[in-house]
Amino acid sequence: MGSETPSRSEELARTIGSIGHRAQEMAVAAFEDPSRRTVFAGEAEALDARLRAATDELGLIDPEQARRMSRCGSEAFLDLLYAKREERMVSLRLGRHMRDAFSATGKRVVAALVKIGPPAVDVLLQVLQPKSSDGEWAASAEAVAGLDDSGRLDPFVRYLGIHSRGIRAWAAEALGCIRDSRAIGCLVAALADEEYDTQRAAMVALRELGGPAVDPLIGILQDGQSSVRESAAEVLGWIRNPRAREPLIRVLADGEPKVRCAALRALGSLGDPGLAERIGPALRDADSAVREHAAAALGKVGGGRALELLTPAYEDADADVRWSVVRALQGLGAAAVPVLVRALADPGFPGIRSDAAKFLGEIADRRAVEPLLTALCDPSDIVREHAARALAAIGDPAAVEPLIRALADETREVRSQAVRSLGELRDPRAVEPLVGMFTDEDEYLRDCAAEALASIGDRASFEPLVRMMGDESSDVRRTVAAALRAVGGTDAVPHLVRALGDPDSGVRWQAASALADLADARAAEPLKTALSDPDRNVRNEVARALARVAEIGKIRD
């Protein structure tokens, strides 16, 4: 097959595969039972002809040998696939097309072997033996999952017990794709594998099996190996079956902190506010990681009781725990504002303060305005940036002057966020300072300033925007063209007409788009000229603009 074109290789793979396991069984029955030969003669003859045609084309063995093998049934057909020619196995020749498991030819080869049925499993595994490609692993597992009966299961169960760790992990992954509940026992046992990759693959496979795996997983929550208990709790959290609730609560008394953490993650994933009271005691655990996970779990289950438990937990001496409390407060609403305001001044990680600012912006409660204004002077640029964003979300005019001062911040990200926030607040006091940003050497900041001025829409920014149509940056000129339409209305038409001749196609397209929105008759002739623009997208937008001008003209007439 190596010398064939991909399309021909695909055709040959289809030919072999389309013979199918059932057709082979019919042929075997016809040759073994003379009384049935008449019934199956047509099928057998068709099988013989198609098999000979395929093998002739592939050049594997001589036609006579192919005919003899075809009369021996499906097992001999596998021998045919293994037949040697020039000291090369056919399976290896097929394997060349599996270097890219997602190629069209590779998929055809897999499909051909799958159609042969359970006897093809070993051949398929030979062709798709895992090397280093995750794609090949997934393709082989998916292919064998398409086979029926236990023939698809046994090879992977067998591979779970071999020495190679890569093969064990691959086998566990394949069993997850197959989703046969008979594999649960060996997958649960694989949670104790010495290699993490195999453990993880078994965990994912058990998750795919879902409900039927719950009771066996509950059964090993008391296993003597802590890593097994941890994995079992983790998978139960992934499955999210309510039957695991009480067993997981009991695991909160486990002697190993990692196991308690896994149980808390699992309980949090159940999303049941009624669990808050059961999770609460873990906030006083001696291990800080457990307290951290308890706070996270309370955030996931939510509810008023969770908020009551999280509020005093913010006093924890460990910064990681306090950060977990802050993240848990996200989504708990206005009642969380007092704790989040306190967190804005947390002496620990800047992440605590920046997350507090972010969540206060999402809640948009005016009680947070003054603390957020103070946070604009935080030592951390990330905190200052989030504070500026949150102030815009709240929309209080008291933020305008402090945000104007933030335009001089030493950090680009803070300055750009201050520009965007001023644009969102739409206060005329910001126009002059934003126009001043047009002299900044950073083109991104100039671009942000033009966009913010468009949002404010104050006429005082029109002439400065006109001058910015000469900016050296095409990105800035593109944004300015849109801003001119928003600020100047029909007064922008002459300037937009000139922009139809800009050297950048993006600017010309934006000018045409703005003229389409304005639909001013003065633009008709320049737009007709622009129909010869070398850029197709520009021509299409110009045509749309002309149609709009004509449409509005008819309405006015």
Summary of the structure (lengths in Angstrom):
residues: 557
radius of gyration: 34.8
end to end distance: 72.2
largest distance: 100.0
contacts: 1965
relative contact order: 0.03
helix: 78%
strand: 1%
